[in-house]
Amino acid sequence: METYRAGGPGGQHRNVTDSAVRLLHRPSGVQVVANESRSQHRNREVAWERLIARLERLNRVPAKRVPTRVSKGAVERRLADKKRRQAAKQRRTAPSDEQ
C-alpha cells in the first residue's frame, strides 16, 4: 500500500494531506488507485474493494460454450436468399450468342 498527495478539486485540506491510496497485488501485478475522497481511510476502503473486484474478475473462468445447431428454417431462408441473389446476378449477364 502506498499513499500520496491527490490532485484536483477539494480545497486546502486535500492539497496538504496524503489522502490518495495505491494498492499493488504483487503476485499478479494488479494495481488500483483511489483518490476520490479527502479521507485516506475512505480511499483505502474503496481501493481494497476495487482490488478484490478486479482479482475476482481476472480469476473468473468463463463458462464453456455449447455449440448449437442452426434451425432448419434458418437454413432454408439462407438458401432461398442465395437463390434470389444468384438469379439477380444471372439477369445482369449479357445474353449469349450461342442460340
MMTF fields as JSON, N, C-alpha, C and O atoms, coordinates in Angstrom:
{
  "mmtfVersion": "1.0.0",
  "mmtfProducer": "UNKNOWN",
  "numBonds": 395,
  "numAtoms": 396,
  "numGroups": 99,
  "numChains": 1,
  "numModels": 1,
  "chainsPerModel": [1],
  "groupsPerChain": [99],
  "chainIdList": ["A"],
  "bondAtomList": [4, 2, 8, 6, 12, 10, 16, 14, 20, 18, 24, 22, 28, 26, 32, 30, 36, 34, 40, 38, 44, 42, 48, 46, 52, 50, 56, 54, 60, 58, 64, 62, 68, 66, 72, 70, 76, 74, 80, 78, 84, 82, 88, 86, 92, 90, 96, 94, 100, 98, 104, 102, 108, 106, 112, 110, 116, 114, 120, 118, 124, 122, 128, 126, 132, 130, 136, 134, 140, 138, 144, 142, 148, 146, 152, 150, 156, 154, 160, 158, 164, 162, 168, 166, 172, 170, 176, 174, 180, 178, 184, 182, 188, 186, 192, 190, 196, 194, 200, 198, 204, 202, 208, 206, 212, 210, 216, 214, 220, 218, 224, 222, 228, 226, 232, 230, 236, 234, 240, 238, 244, 242, 248, 246, 252, 250, 256, 254, 260, 258, 264, 262, 268, 266, 272, 270, 276, 274, 280, 278, 284, 282, 288, 286, 292, 290, 296, 294, 300, 298, 304, 302, 308, 306, 312, 310, 316, 314, 320, 318, 324, 322, 328, 326, 332, 330, 336, 334, 340, 338, 344, 342, 348, 346, 352, 350, 356, 354, 360, 358, 364, 362, 368, 366, 372, 370, 376, 374, 380, 378, 384, 382, 388, 386, 392, 390],
  "bondOrderList": [1, 1, 1, 1, 1, 1, 1, 1, 1, 1, 1, 1, 1, 1, 1, 1, 1, 1, 1, 1, 1, 1, 1, 1, 1, 1, 1, 1, 1, 1, 1, 1, 1, 1, 1, 1, 1, 1, 1, 1, 1, 1, 1, 1, 1, 1, 1, 1, 1, 1, 1, 1, 1, 1, 1, 1, 1, 1, 1, 1, 1, 1, 1, 1, 1, 1, 1, 1, 1, 1, 1, 1, 1, 1, 1, 1, 1, 1, 1, 1, 1, 1, 1, 1, 1, 1, 1, 1, 1, 1, 1, 1, 1, 1, 1, 1, 1, 1],
  "groupList": [{"groupName": "MET", "atomNameList": ["N", "CA", "C", "O"], "elementList": ["N", "C", "C", "O"], "formalChargeList": [0, 0, 0, 0], "bondAtomList": [1, 0, 2, 1, 3, 2], "bondOrderList": [1, 1, 2], "singleLetterCode": "M", "chemCompType": "L-PEPTIDE LINKING"}, {"groupName": "GLU", "atomNameList": ["N", "CA", "C", "O"], "elementList": ["N", "C", "C", "O"], "formalChargeList": [0, 0, 0, 0], "bondAtomList": [1, 0, 2, 1, 3, 2], "bondOrderList": [1, 1, 2], "singleLetterCode": "E", "chemCompType": "L-PEPTIDE LINKING"}, {"groupName": "THR", "atomNameList": ["N", "CA", "C", "O"], "elementList": ["N", "C", "C", "O"], "formalChargeList": [0, 0, 0, 0], "bondAtomList": [1, 0, 2, 1, 3, 2], "bondOrderList": [1, 1, 2], "singleLetterCode": "T", "chemCompType": "L-PEPTIDE LINKING"}, {"groupName": "TYR", "atomNameList": ["N", "CA", "C", "O"], "elementList": ["N", "C", "C", "O"], "formalChargeList": [0, 0, 0, 0], "bondAtomList": [1, 0, 2, 1, 3, 2], "bondOrderList": [1, 1, 2], "singleLetterCode": "Y", "chemCompType": "L-PEPTIDE LINKING"}, {"groupName": "ARG", "atomNameList": ["N", "CA", "C", "O"], "elementList": ["N", "C", "C", "O"], "formalChargeList": [0, 0, 0, 0], "bondAtomList": [1, 0, 2, 1, 3, 2], "bondOrderList": [1, 1, 2], "singleLetterCode": "R", "chemCompType": "L-PEPTIDE LINKING"}, {"groupName": "ALA", "atomNameList": ["N", "CA", "C", "O"], "elementList": ["N", "C", "C", "O"], "formalChargeList": [0, 0, 0, 0], "bondAtomList": [1, 0, 2, 1, 3, 2], "bondOrderList": [1, 1, 2], "singleLetterCode": "A", "chemCompType": "L-PEPTIDE LINKING"}, {"groupName": "GLY", "atomNameList": ["N", "CA", "C", "O"], "elementList": ["N", "C", "C", "O"], "formalChargeList": [0, 0, 0, 0], "bondAtomList": [1, 0, 2, 1, 3, 2], "bondOrderList": [1, 1, 2], "singleLetterCode": "G", "chemCompType": "PEPTIDE LINKING"}, {"groupName": "PRO", "atomNameList": ["N", "CA", "C", "O"], "elementList": ["N", "C", "C", "O"], "formalChargeList": [0, 0, 0, 0], "bondAtomList": [1, 0, 2, 1, 3, 2], "bondOrderList": [1, 1, 2], "singleLetterCode": "P", "chemCompType": "L-PEPTIDE LINKING"}, {"groupName": "GLN", "atomNameList": ["N", "CA", "C", "O"], "elementList": ["N", "C", "C", "O"], "formalChargeList": [0, 0, 0, 0], "bondAtomList": [1, 0, 2, 1, 3, 2], "bondOrderList": [1, 1, 2], "singleLetterCode": "Q", "chemCompType": "L-PEPTIDE LINKING"}, {"groupName": "HIS", "atomNameList": ["N", "CA", "C", "O"], "elementList": ["N", "C", "C", "O"], "formalChargeList": [0, 0, 0, 0], "bondAtomList": [1, 0, 2, 1, 3, 2], "bondOrderList": [1, 1, 2], "singleLetterCode": "H", "chemCompType": "L-PEPTIDE LINKING"}, {"groupName": "ASN", "atomNameList": ["N", "CA", "C", "O"], "elementList": ["N", "C", "C", "O"], "formalChargeList": [0, 0, 0, 0], "bondAtomList": [1, 0, 2, 1, 3, 2], "bondOrderList": [1, 1, 2], "singleLetterCode": "N", "chemCompType": "L-PEPTIDE LINKING"}, {"groupName": "VAL", "atomNameList": ["N", "CA", "C", "O"], "elementList": ["N", "C", "C", "O"], "formalChargeList": [0, 0, 0, 0], "bondAtomList": [1, 0, 2, 1, 3, 2], "bondOrderList": [1, 1, 2], "singleLetterCode": "V", "chemCompType": "L-PEPTIDE LINKING"}, {"groupName": "ASP", "atomNameList": ["N", "CA", "C", "O"], "elementList": ["N", "C", "C", "O"], "formalChargeList": [0, 0, 0, 0], "bondAtomList": [1, 0, 2, 1, 3, 2], "bondOrderList": [1, 1, 2], "singleLetterCode": "D", "chemCompType": "L-PEPTIDE LINKING"}, {"groupName": "SER", "atomNameList": ["N", "CA", "C", "O"], "elementList": ["N", "C", "C", "O"], "formalChargeList": [0, 0, 0, 0], "bondAtomList": [1, 0, 2, 1, 3, 2], "bondOrderList": [1, 1, 2], "singleLetterCode": "S", "chemCompType": "L-PEPTIDE LINKING"}, {"groupName": "LEU", "atomNameList": ["N", "CA", "C", "O"], "elementList": ["N", "C", "C", "O"], "formalChargeList": [0, 0, 0, 0], "bondAtomList": [1, 0, 2, 1, 3, 2], "bondOrderList": [1, 1, 2], "singleLetterCode": "L", "chemCompType": "L-PEPTIDE LINKING"}, {"groupName": "TRP", "atomNameList": ["N", "CA", "C", "O"], "elementList": ["N", "C", "C", "O"], "formalChargeList": [0, 0, 0, 0], "bondAtomList": [1, 0, 2, 1, 3, 2], "bondOrderList": [1, 1, 2], "singleLetterCode": "W", "chemCompType": "L-PEPTIDE LINKING"}, {"groupName": "ILE", "atomNameList": ["N", "CA", "C", "O"], "elementList": ["N", "C", "C", "O"], "formalChargeList": [0, 0, 0, 0], "bondAtomList": [1, 0, 2, 1, 3, 2], "bondOrderList": [1, 1, 2], "singleLetterCode": "I", "chemCompType": "L-PEPTIDE LINKING"}, {"groupName": "LYS", "atomNameList": ["N", "CA", "C", "O"], "elementList": ["N", "C", "C", "O"], "formalChargeList": [0, 0, 0, 0], "bondAtomList": [1, 0, 2, 1, 3, 2], "bondOrderList": [1, 1, 2], "singleLetterCode": "K", "chemCompType": "L-PEPTIDE LINKING"}],
  "groupTypeList": [0, 1, 2, 3, 4, 5, 6, 6, 7, 6, 6, 8, 9, 4, 10, 11, 2, 12, 13, 5, 11, 4, 14, 14, 9, 4, 7, 13, 6, 11, 8, 11, 11, 5, 10, 1, 13, 4, 13, 8, 9, 4, 10, 4, 1, 11, 5, 15, 1, 4, 14, 16, 5, 4, 14, 1, 4, 14, 10, 4, 11, 7, 5, 17, 4, 11, 7, 2, 4, 11, 13, 17, 6, 5, 11, 1, 4, 4, 14, 5, 12, 17, 17, 4, 4, 8, 5, 5, 17, 8, 4, 4, 2, 5, 7, 13, 12, 1, 8],
  "groupIdList": [1, 2, 3, 4, 5, 6, 7, 8, 9, 10, 11, 12, 13, 14, 15, 16, 17, 18, 19, 20, 21, 22, 23, 24, 25, 26, 27, 28, 29, 30, 31, 32, 33, 34, 35, 36, 37, 38, 39, 40, 41, 42, 43, 44, 45, 46, 47, 48, 49, 50, 51, 52, 53, 54, 55, 56, 57, 58, 59, 60, 61, 62, 63, 64, 65, 66, 67, 68, 69, 70, 71, 72, 73, 74, 75, 76, 77, 78, 79, 80, 81, 82, 83, 84, 85, 86, 87, 88, 89, 90, 91, 92, 93, 94, 95, 96, 97, 98, 99],
  "secStructList": [7, 3, 3, 3, 7, 7, 7, 1, 1, 1, 2, 2, 2, 2, 2, 2, 1, 7, 7, 3, 3, 3, 3, 3, 3, 6, 6, 6, 6, 3, 3, 3, 3, 3, 7, 1, 1, 1, 7, 2, 2, 2, 2, 2, 2, 2, 2, 2, 2, 2, 2, 2, 2, 2, 2, 2, 2, 2, 2, 7, 7, 7, 7, 7, 7, 7, 7, 7, 7, 7, 7, 2, 2, 2, 2, 2, 2, 2, 2, 2, 2, 2, 2, 2, 2, 2, 2, 2, 2, 2, 2, 2, 1, 7, 7, 7, 1, 7, 7],
  "xCoordList": [0.838, 0.0, 0.89, 1.903, 0.476, 1.239, 0.26, -0.801, 0.609, -0.225, 0.551, 1.779, -0.211, 0.42, -0.59, -1.763, -0.129, -0.965, -1.821, -1.31, -3.124, -4.051, -4.191, -4.113, -4.397, -4.607, -6.082, -6.927, -6.383, -7.755, -8.475, -7.866, -9.806, -10.575, -10.675, -10.511, -10.938, -11.072, -10.584, -10.788, -9.95, -9.58, -8.254, -7.46, -8.052, -6.776, -6.474, -5.323, -7.49, -7.264, -6.671, -5.748, -7.207, -6.752, -5.325, -4.569, -4.976, -3.667, -2.519, -1.359, -2.812, -1.739, -1.707, -0.842, -2.649, -2.645, -2.405, -2.781, -1.779, -1.566, -2.79, -2.781, -3.84, -5.1, -5.322, -6.181, -4.59, -4.761, -4.073, -3.037, -4.669, -4.148, -3.935, -4.788, -2.782, -2.472, -2.152, -1.279, -2.873, -2.631, -2.052, -2.502, -1.047, -0.422, -0.505, -0.074, -1.058, -1.09, 0.129, 0.132, 1.148, 2.437, 2.388, 3.008, 1.678, 1.69, 1.174, 1.7, 0.149, -0.434, 0.002, -0.143, 0.536, 0.934, -0.222, -0.059, -1.399, -2.574, -2.416, -2.045, -2.705, -2.563, -3.873, -4.444, -4.361, -5.578, -5.289, -4.418, -6.036, -5.851, -7.206, -8.206, -7.24, -8.451, -8.043, -7.234, -8.608, -8.297, -9.513, -9.37, -10.721, -11.937, -12.227, -12.635, -12.016, -12.382, -11.202, -10.048, -11.523, -10.447, -9.925, -8.902, -10.638, -10.26, -9.415, -9.811, -8.249, -7.393, -8.052, -7.905, -8.774, -9.429, -10.492, -10.588, -11.279, -12.31, -11.676, -12.144, -10.622, -9.936, -9.324, -9.3, -8.83, -8.265, -9.35, -9.125, -10.525, -11.638, -12.035, -12.241, -12.138, -12.521, -11.472, -11.813, -10.2, -9.124, -9.16, -8.972, -9.4, -9.492, -10.664, -10.537, -11.81, -12.975, -12.644, -12.993, -11.982, -11.613, -10.625, -10.744, -9.654, -8.66, -9.319, -9.036, -10.195, -10.88, -11.732, -11.741, -12.457, -13.316, -12.487, -12.875, -11.365, -10.538, -9.913, -9.843, -9.459, -8.883, -9.945, -9.666, -11.159, -12.24, -12.533, -12.744, -12.545, -12.815, -11.706, -11.985, -10.453, -9.342, -9.337, -8.92, -9.798, -9.779, -11.018, -11.082, -11.99, -13.225, -12.949, -12.33, -13.419, -13.26, -14.564, -15.619, -14.52, -15.762, -16.371, -15.66, -17.686, -18.385, -18.071, -17.909, -17.988, -17.691, -18.868, -20.018, -18.592, -19.643, -20.128, -19.337, -21.448, -22.04, -22.546, -23.496, -21.936, -22.371, -23.774, -24.122, -24.565, -25.928, -26.074, -25.306, -27.064, -27.303, -28.145, -28.958, -27.946, -28.768, -30.111, -30.154, -31.208, -32.525, -32.768, -32.151, -33.679, -33.989, -34.564, -34.24, -35.412, -35.993, -34.939, -35.024, -33.931, -32.87, -32.053, -31.657, -31.799, -31.048, -31.846, -31.292, -33.143, -33.985, -34.038, -33.973, -34.155, -34.171, -32.854, -32.841, -31.749, -30.437, -30.295, -29.792, -30.74, -30.639, -31.564, -31.196, -32.762, -33.681, -33.087, -33.199, -32.457, -31.834, -30.681, -30.495, -29.908, -28.806, -29.347, -28.759, -30.466, -31.051, -31.551, -31.393, -32.159, -32.615, -31.435, -31.502, -30.362, -29.168, -28.559, -28.112, -28.543, -27.999, -28.816, -28.255, -30.138, -30.994, -30.768, -30.733, -30.616, -30.386, -29.059, -28.971, -28.041, -26.747, -26.796, -26.15, -27.547, -27.653, -28.384, -28.078, -29.343, -30.051, -29.136, -29.389, -28.084, -27.172, -26.214, -25.683, -25.988, -25.02, -25.58, -26.795, -24.698, -25.092, -25.636, -25.134, -26.644, -27.178, -26.105, -25.308, -26.119, -25.103, -25.568, -26.768, -24.61, -24.902, -24.997, -25.063, -25.005, -24.943, -26.296, -26.324, -27.396, -28.708, -28.993, -30.071],
  "yCoordList": [-1.173, 0.0, 1.246, 1.315, 2.214, 3.453, 4.618, 4.567, 5.663, 6.87, 8.003, 8.058, 8.909, 10.061, 11.198, 11.013, 12.349, 13.536, 13.552, 13.503, 13.621, 13.618, 15.028, 16.001, 15.137, 16.437, 16.674, 15.866, 17.771, 18.062, 18.891, 19.384, 19.049, 19.888, 19.264, 18.054, 20.064, 19.562, 20.564, 20.388, 21.6, 22.672, 22.463, 21.589, 23.307, 23.358, 22.051, 21.617, 21.424, 20.19, 19.105, 18.391, 18.994, 17.941, 18.225, 17.299, 19.478, 19.83, 19.58, 19.586, 19.36, 19.206, 17.826, 17.56, 16.927, 15.601, 14.534, 14.692, 13.459, 12.325, 11.422, 10.421, 11.773, 11.047, 10.01, 9.143, 10.064, 9.084, 7.778, 7.782, 6.662, 5.345, 4.534, 4.505, 3.879, 2.982, 1.615, 1.488, 0.593, -0.769, -1.581, -1.473, -2.4, -3.261, -4.696, -5.006, -5.567, -7.002, -7.615, -7.836, -7.885, -8.304, -9.593, -9.649, -10.64, -11.873, -11.681, -12.284, -10.848, -10.678, -9.387, -9.247, -8.439, -7.163, -6.201, -5.169, -6.522, -5.66, -4.466, -4.609, -3.28, -2.052, -1.282, -1.139, -0.782, 0.025, 1.322, 1.376, 2.358, 3.68, 4.21, 4.008, 4.891, 5.578, 6.932, 7.022, 7.991, 9.334, 10.242, 11.458, 9.66, 10.46, 11.27, 12.428, 10.662, 11.303, 12.074, 11.847, 12.996, 13.696, 12.854, 13.181, 11.756, 10.901, 9.723, 8.992, 9.558, 8.434, 7.11, 6.12, 7.084, 5.849, 5.411, 4.231, 6.356, 6.028, 5.591, 4.653, 6.275, 5.889, 4.495, 3.746, 4.143, 2.816, 1.746, 0.707, 2.007, 1.056, 0.878, -0.243, 1.988, 1.935, 1.179, 0.391, 1.418, 0.744, -0.758, -1.541, -1.176, -2.613, -3.242, -4.337, -2.547, -3.069, -3.231, -4.243, -2.253, -2.319, -3.457, -4.177, -3.61, -4.665, -6.041, -6.903, -6.243, -7.532, -7.795, -8.907, -6.768, -6.94, -7.271, -8.131, -6.607, -6.865, -8.252, -8.933, -8.679, -10.019, -11.092, -12.111, -10.861, -11.816, -11.884, -12.965, -10.726, -10.692, -11.409, -12.096, -11.251, -11.907, -13.419, -14.18, -13.852, -15.277, -16.01, -17.236, -15.295, -15.922, -16.738, -16.256, -17.976, -18.848, -18.789, -19.118, -18.383, -18.288, -19.672, -20.67, -19.706, -20.968, -21.499, -20.738, -22.81, -23.444, -23.24, -23.436, -22.853, -22.601, -23.913, -24.765, -24.064, -25.261, -24.885, -24.111, -25.414, -25.036, -25.565, -26.673, -24.771, -25.156, -25.276, -24.682, -26.047, -26.226, -25.081, -24.51, -24.757, -23.761, -24.421, -25.57, -23.691, -24.284, -24.548, -23.932, -25.478, -25.856, -24.666, -24.462, -23.887, -22.703, -21.684, -21.074, -21.495, -20.53, -20.994, -20.179, -22.299, -22.827, -22.617, -22.216, -22.887, -22.713, -21.248, -20.958, -20.332, -18.9, -18.48, -17.713, -18.98, -18.632, -19.144, -18.433, -20.373, -20.932, -20.2, -19.978, -19.826, -19.083, -17.731, -17.296, -17.072, -15.777, -15.932, -15.082, -17.014, -17.25, -17.493, -17.033, -18.215, -18.468, -17.169, -16.96, -16.291, -14.992, -14.168, -13.535, -14.18, -13.428, -14.005, -13.258, -15.326, -15.979, -15.591, -15.294, -15.596, -15.241, -13.792, -13.487, -12.893, -11.485, -11.315, -10.521, -12.041, -11.929, -12.504, -11.984, -13.558, -14.145, -13.206, -13.177, -12.443, -11.483, -10.341, -9.704, -10.07, -8.979, -9.345, -8.453, -10.614, -11.016, -10.765, -10.766, -10.552, -10.311, -11.616, -12.695, -11.526, -12.75, -13.383, -12.692, -14.694, -15.375, -15.484, -15.476, -15.585, -15.639, -17.084, -17.298, -18.048, -19.445, -19.994, -21.125, -19.303, -19.85, -19.924, -20.368],
  "zCoordList": [0.0, 0.0, 0.0, 0.696, -0.798, -0.898, -0.847, -1.468, -0.113, -0.081, -0.725, -0.675, -1.333, -1.959, -1.987, -1.662, -2.371, -2.382, -3.639, -4.758, -3.438, -4.563, -5.106, -4.355, -6.41, -7.024, -7.276, -6.89, -7.917, -8.29, -7.254, -6.304, -7.443, -6.527, -5.142, -4.992, -4.156, -2.795, -1.771, -0.57, -2.243, -1.332, -0.647, -0.995, 0.344, 1.043, 1.768, 1.806, 2.34, 3.094, 2.188, 2.58, 0.99, 0.068, -0.43, -0.722, -0.519, -1.052, -0.078, -0.49, 1.202, 2.183, 2.829, 3.664, 2.453, 3.065, 2.003, 0.841, 2.423, 1.526, 1.605, 2.322, 0.873, 1.005, -0.091, 0.068, -1.183, -2.257, -1.861, -1.195, -2.285, -1.921, -3.192, -4.079, -3.262, -4.378, -3.781, -2.922, -4.25, -3.78, -4.922, -6.063, -4.61, -5.604, -5.113, -4.002, -5.942, -5.633, -6.304, -7.515, -5.529, -6.088, -6.9, -7.962, -6.451, -7.257, -8.681, -9.616, -8.851, -10.187, -10.863, -12.078, -10.091, -10.665, -10.862, -11.512, -10.31, -10.456, -9.531, -8.366, -10.069, -9.304, -9.374, -10.455, -8.234, -8.198, -7.448, -6.581, -7.8, -7.206, -6.775, -7.464, -5.628, -5.171, -4.626, -3.703, -5.201, -4.704, -4.795, -4.927, -4.725, -4.855, -3.601, -3.685, -2.436, -1.184, -0.597, -0.958, 0.324, 1.024, 2.177, 2.779, 2.485, 3.6, 3.107, 2.2, 3.723, 3.352, 3.73, 3.014, 4.845, 5.278, 4.272, 3.937, 3.799, 2.819, 1.492, 0.848, 1.103, -0.133, -0.017, -0.994, 1.166, 1.37, 1.223, 0.603, 1.797, 1.667, 0.197, -0.267, -0.519, -1.935, -2.742, -3.624, -2.442, -3.17, -2.919, -3.851, -1.674, -1.385, -2.136, -2.683, -2.163, -2.886, -4.367, -4.976, -4.937, -6.358, -6.621, -7.613, -5.726, -5.908, -5.855, -6.688, -4.877, -4.755, -5.982, -6.509, -6.443, -7.617, -8.857, -9.647, -9.032, -10.214, -10.165, -11.188, -8.996, -8.871, -9.118, -9.749, -8.621, -8.886, -10.384, -10.934, -11.036, -12.477, -13.258, -14.241, -12.823, -13.511, -13.28, -14.153, -12.111, -11.782, -12.268, -12.172, -12.78, -13.241, -14.501, -15.45, -14.489, -15.645, -16.437, -15.894, -17.696, -18.463, -18.686, -18.801, -18.742, -18.955, -20.345, -21.299, -20.437, -21.715, -22.651, -22.258, -23.869, -24.848, -25.421, -25.828, -25.447, -26.023, -27.406, -27.518, -28.464, -29.799, -30.078, -29.669, -30.77, -31.103, -32.603, -33.36, -33.032, -34.461, -34.983, -34.257, -36.231, -36.891, -37.201, -37.642, -36.971, -37.182, -38.667, -39.536, -38.93, -40.304, -41.073, -42.243, -40.414, -41.055, -41.446, -42.512, -40.576, -40.867, -42.066, -42.9, -42.158, -43.297, -44.581, -45.604, -44.522, -45.712, -46.15, -47.344, -45.199, -45.544, -46.177, -47.139, -45.641, -46.186, -47.624, -48.493, -47.866, -49.212, -50.188, -51.341, -49.733, -50.594, -50.971, -52.117, -50.01, -50.282, -51.278, -52.149, -51.153, -52.091, -53.503, -54.482, -53.606, -54.939, -55.57, -56.773, -54.752, -55.275, -55.761, -56.814, -54.996, -55.384, -56.663, -57.533, -56.774, -57.968, -59.201, -60.255, -59.064, -60.2, -60.611, -61.803, -59.637, -59.943, -60.681, -61.617, -60.274, -60.942, -62.354, -63.263, -62.532, -63.868, -64.826, -66.018, -64.317, -65.168, -65.594, -66.617, -64.839, -65.171, -66.307, -66.969, -66.539, -67.57, -68.954, -69.152, -69.907, -71.286, -71.897, -71.584, -72.753, -73.372, -74.273, -74.907, -74.303, -75.098, -76.578, -76.856, -77.507, -78.952, -79.461, -80.672, -78.592, -78.995, -79.439, -79.925, -79.314, -79.614, -81.051, -81.444]
}
